[in-house]
Amino acid sequence: MPRRYFLSSIAVSHLREHKRWSIARFGQAITKKYFEDLDKAFQYIADHYASLPARKELTGDSGLGIHPIREHFVIFLPLRDGVHIVDVLRQSRDVPNIIRQSAAIFEREILQNSYLSSSTQ
């Protein structure tokens, strides 16, 4: 049975920005395909997070996982039954610094949505 993934409000907001930018730059058809690939990547992460490399050089001791998909990194928190997608960042950004600076925001959102992890256990 496939595991589940959950999108944080931060991830949803950034995905909307990515989508607007992509439609303006590449058009509807390419953007649709790109977002289908992102959805498949989210599901792949949910199903295989335990076997993905730790990438501590990017995430430090945050407890977060990270996985590349095309030009983006998917930042996630493993749950018992899947993952909480915390954010989706362009690979060209200073990802370690963003994770450090956003740690409190990510933590707060995860705590606010703690029902996700408790409902999957």
ZANU-171905 format. One record per residue (C-alpha): residue in one letter; y, x, z. Coordinates in Angstrom, 1 decimal, m for minus. Example, Ala and Ser with C-alpha at 12.3 -4.5 7.8 and 13.67 -1.06 7.14 Angstrom:
BEGIN
+------+--------+--------+--------+
! code !  north !   east !     up !
+------+--------+--------+--------+
!    a !   m4.5 !   12.3 !    7.8 !
!    s !   m1.1 !   13.7 !    7.1 !
+------+--------+--------+--------+
//
This chain:
BEGIN
+------+--------+--------+--------+
! code !  north !   east !     up !
+------+--------+--------+--------+
!    m !    0.0 !    0.0 !    0.0 !
!    p !    3.4 !    1.4 !   m0.9 !
!    r !    5.7 !    2.5 !    1.9 !
!    r !    9.2 !    1.0 !    2.1 !
!    y !   12.6 !    2.6 !    1.7 !
!    f !   15.8 !    1.3 !    3.1 !
!    l !   19.3 !    2.1 !    1.9 !
!    s !   22.1 !    2.9 !    4.4 !
!    s !   25.5 !    1.3 !    3.8 !
!    i !   26.7 !    4.8 !    3.0 !
!    a !   24.1 !    5.3 !    0.3 !
!    v !   24.8 !    1.8 !   m1.1 !
!    s !   28.5 !    2.7 !   m1.3 !
!    h !   28.0 !    6.0 !   m2.9 !
!    l !   25.4 !    4.5 !   m5.4 !
!    r !   28.1 !    2.0 !   m6.4 !
!    e !   30.5 !    4.8 !   m7.0 !
!    h !   27.9 !    6.7 !   m9.0 !
!    k !   27.2 !    3.6 !  m11.1 !
!    r !   30.8 !    2.9 !  m11.9 !
!    w !   31.3 !    6.6 !  m12.9 !
!    s !   28.1 !    6.7 !  m15.0 !
!    i !   28.9 !    3.4 !  m16.9 !
!    a !   32.4 !    4.7 !  m17.7 !
!    r !   31.0 !    8.1 !  m18.9 !
!    f !   27.6 !    7.2 !  m20.4 !
!    g !   27.5 !    3.5 !  m21.0 !
!    q !   25.3 !    0.7 !  m19.6 !
!    a !   22.0 !    1.6 !  m21.2 !
!    i !   21.9 !    5.2 !  m20.0 !
!    t !   23.2 !    4.2 !  m16.6 !
!    k !   20.5 !    1.5 !  m16.3 !
!    k !   17.8 !    4.1 !  m17.1 !
!    y !   19.3 !    6.5 !  m14.6 !
!    f !   19.2 !    4.0 !  m11.8 !
!    e !   15.7 !    3.0 !  m12.6 !
!    d !   14.8 !    6.7 !  m12.2 !
!    l !   16.6 !    6.7 !   m8.8 !
!    d !   14.6 !    3.7 !   m7.7 !
!    k !   11.4 !    5.4 !   m8.7 !
!    a !   12.5 !    8.5 !   m6.8 !
!    f !   13.3 !    6.5 !   m3.7 !
!    q !    9.8 !    5.0 !   m3.8 !
!    y !    8.2 !    8.4 !   m4.4 !
!    i !   10.0 !    9.8 !   m1.4 !
!    a !    8.9 !    6.9 !    0.7 !
!    d !    5.3 !    7.4 !   m0.3 !
!    h !    5.2 !   11.2 !   m0.2 !
!    y !    7.9 !   12.3 !    2.3 !
!    a !    5.4 !   14.1 !    4.5 !
!    s !    4.4 !   16.5 !    1.7 !
!    l !    7.9 !   17.2 !    0.5 !
!    p !    9.4 !   20.7 !    1.2 !
!    a !   11.6 !   20.8 !    4.4 !
!    r !   14.7 !   22.4 !    2.6 !
!    k !   16.2 !   23.5 !    6.0 !
!    e !   18.6 !   25.7 !    4.1 !
!    l !   20.3 !   22.4 !    3.1 !
!    t !   19.6 !   20.1 !    6.0 !
!    g !   19.6 !   22.6 !    8.9 !
!    d !   18.2 !   21.1 !   12.2 !
!    s !   19.4 !   17.6 !   11.3 !
!    g !   15.9 !   16.1 !   11.2 !
!    l !   16.8 !   14.8 !    7.7 !
!    g !   14.8 !   15.3 !    4.6 !
!    i !   16.2 !   16.0 !    1.2 !
!    h !   14.8 !   15.6 !   m2.3 !
!    p !   16.4 !   16.3 !   m5.7 !
!    i !   16.5 !   13.7 !   m8.5 !
!    r !   18.3 !   14.7 !  m11.6 !
!    e !   21.8 !   15.7 !  m10.6 !
!    h !   21.6 !   14.3 !   m7.1 !
!    f !   20.0 !   15.0 !   m3.7 !
!    v !   18.6 !   12.1 !   m1.8 !
!    i !   19.1 !   12.5 !    1.9 !
!    f !   16.6 !   10.6 !    4.0 !
!    l !   15.2 !   10.1 !    7.5 !
!    p !   11.4 !    9.7 !    7.6 !
!    l !   10.2 !    6.5 !    9.3 !
!    r !    6.7 !    5.5 !   10.3 !
!    d !    6.3 !    3.3 !    7.3 !
!    g !    8.6 !    4.9 !    4.8 !
!    v !   12.1 !    6.3 !    4.8 !
!    h !   15.7 !    5.4 !    5.5 !
!    i !   17.8 !    6.7 !    2.5 !
!    v !   20.9 !    8.0 !    4.3 !
!    d !   22.9 !    9.2 !    1.3 !
!    v !   22.8 !   10.2 !   m2.3 !
!    l !   24.9 !   13.2 !   m3.1 !
!    r !   25.6 !   15.2 !   m6.3 !
!    q !   23.9 !   18.6 !   m6.2 !
!    s !   27.1 !   20.3 !   m7.1 !
!    r !   28.6 !   19.3 !   m3.7 !
!    d !   28.5 !   21.4 !   m0.5 !
!    v !   25.5 !   19.5 !    0.8 !
!    p !   24.8 !   21.5 !    4.0 !
!    n !   28.5 !   21.1 !    5.0 !
!    i !   28.5 !   17.4 !    4.2 !
!    i !   25.4 !   16.9 !    6.3 !
!    r !   27.0 !   18.8 !    9.2 !
!    q !   30.3 !   16.9 !    9.0 !
!    s !   28.6 !   13.5 !    8.5 !
!    a !   25.9 !   14.0 !   11.2 !
!    a !   27.6 !   11.6 !   13.7 !
!    i !   28.2 !    9.0 !   11.0 !
!    f !   24.6 !    9.2 !    9.8 !
!    e !   23.3 !    9.0 !   13.4 !
!    r !   25.5 !    6.0 !   14.2 !
!    e !   24.3 !    4.1 !   11.1 !
!    i !   20.6 !    5.0 !   11.8 !
!    l !   21.0 !    3.8 !   15.4 !
!    q !   22.7 !    0.6 !   14.3 !
!    n !   19.8 !    0.0 !   12.0 !
!    s !   17.1 !    1.1 !   14.4 !
!    y !   15.4 !   m2.2 !   13.9 !
!    l !   14.3 !   m0.8 !   10.6 !
!    s !   12.2 !    1.9 !   12.3 !
!    s !   11.0 !   m0.3 !   15.1 !
!    s !   10.0 !   m3.1 !   12.7 !
!    t !    7.9 !   m0.7 !   10.7 !
!    q !    6.0 !    0.8 !   13.6 !
+------+--------+--------+--------+
//
